[in-house]
């Protein structure tokens, strides 16, 4: 009876501690003006992506050779492209594709990279050596180059770009989590969990990984920005979304042939990529400071 009472008394304290820590992180994040600016930028693009059908003024794929290469006007807010398609509408729907690529590819990296790094760091020995040598081989390739290789093997298209950028991010998470696990697995609560008879996977996923969430969250924010940039690069090279899909990198690539006569075809998608990547990077910097107790 006394044990149950002690347990019941401990649970509210743990919940209160977690709640207060979360409030402290949010308070520190809100005080960071750069992070708030990043949140505003991300929020803007999220709203545009969610309500794209209501914000777009034209169909993103409808062509009209009569109105091709027109500059910004009341009818076409950002002008038209080489096929007379409304650039504003294509930019609006393109935000959906870029955000989807960034989020899904980062999720792929987390799902595969985190378990690999956790198991490698926890068990060590030959398993760690073999795993890390394989990760070293992947890291030896620049991320965008590895993504190009994967897309070349799988074929072009938005889905394959997500898979390619996701695979390219796996070694980043594997190396990050391995380092965090090596530091955490020597803590006293892990030894207590072993003494209590818990299995290795239970210790890894219930006791070690929850204490490695801070670096994973920060890296994920930066990785979304990196994946969006890689996807735009693949689209620019013709390895990403194919016509008539309104992807920012592809729009930028198509507009480079008209950069002197219709610079709006490259200016606006370039600025969109710039601000979206900037937004996630600013939030990532803010989270890194807010989640680190030493900087609060």
Rosetta blueprint (number, residue, H / E / L):
1 X L
2 X H
3 X H
4 X H
5 X H
6 X H
7 X H
8 X H
9 X H
10 X H
11 X H
12 X H
13 X H
14 X H
15 X H
16 X H
17 X H
18 X H
19 X H
20 X H
21 X H
22 X H
23 X H
24 X H
25 X H
26 X H
27 X H
28 X H
29 X H
30 X H
31 X H
32 X L
33 X H
34 X H
35 X H
36 X H
37 X H
38 X H
39 X H
40 X H
41 X H
42 X H
43 X H
44 X H
45 X H
46 X H
47 X H
48 X H
49 X H
50 X H
51 X L
52 X H
53 X H
54 X H
55 X H
56 X L
57 X L
58 X L
59 X L
60 X L
61 X L
62 X L
63 X L
64 X L
65 X H
66 X H
67 X H
68 X L
69 X L
70 X L
71 X L
72 X L
73 X L
74 X L
75 X L
76 X L
77 X L
78 X L
79 X L
80 X E
81 X L
82 X L
83 X L
84 X L
85 X L
86 X E
87 X H
88 X H
89 X H
90 X H
91 X H
92 X H
93 X H
94 X H
95 X H
96 X H
97 X H
98 X H
99 X H
100 X H
101 X H
102 X H
103 X H
104 X H
105 X H
106 X H
107 X H
108 X H
109 X H
110 X H
111 X H
112 X H
113 X H
114 X H
115 X H
116 X H
117 X H
118 X H
119 X H
120 X H
121 X H
122 X H
123 X H
124 X L
125 X H
126 X H
127 X H
128 X H
129 X H
130 X H
131 X H
132 X H
133 X H
134 X H
135 X H
136 X H
137 X H
138 X H
139 X H
140 X H
141 X L
142 X L
143 X H
144 X H
145 X H
146 X H
147 X H
148 X H
149 X H
150 X H
151 X H
152 X H
153 X H
154 X H
155 X L
156 X L
157 X L
158 X H
159 X H
160 X H
161 X H
162 X H
163 X H
164 X H
165 X H
166 X H
167 X H
168 X H
169 X H
170 X H
171 X H
172 X H
173 X H
174 X H
175 X H
176 X H
177 X H
178 X H
179 X H
180 X H
181 X H
182 X H
183 X H
184 X H
185 X L
186 X L
187 X L
188 X H
189 X H
190 X H
191 X H
192 X H
193 X H
194 X H
195 X H
196 X L
197 X L
198 X L
199 X L
200 X H
201 X H
202 X H
203 X H
204 X H
205 X H
206 X H
207 X H
208 X H
209 X H
210 X H
211 X H
212 X H
213 X H
214 X H
215 X H
216 X H
217 X H
218 X H
219 X H
220 X H
221 X H
222 X H
223 X H
224 X H
225 X H
226 X H
227 X H
228 X H
229 X H
230 X H
231 X H
232 X H
233 X H
234 X H
235 X H
236 X H
237 X L
238 X L
239 X L
240 X L
241 X L
242 X L
243 X L
244 X L
245 X L
246 X L
247 X L
248 X H
249 X H
250 X H
251 X H
252 X H
253 X H
254 X H
255 X H
256 X H
257 X H
258 X H
259 X L
260 X L
261 X L
262 X L
263 X L
264 X H
265 X H
266 X H
267 X H
268 X H
269 X H
270 X H
271 X H
272 X H
273 X H
274 X H
275 X H
276 X H
277 X H
278 X H
279 X H
280 X H
281 X H
282 X H
283 X H
284 X H
285 X H
286 X H
287 X H
288 X H
289 X H
290 X H
291 X H
292 X L
293 X H
294 X H
295 X H
296 X L
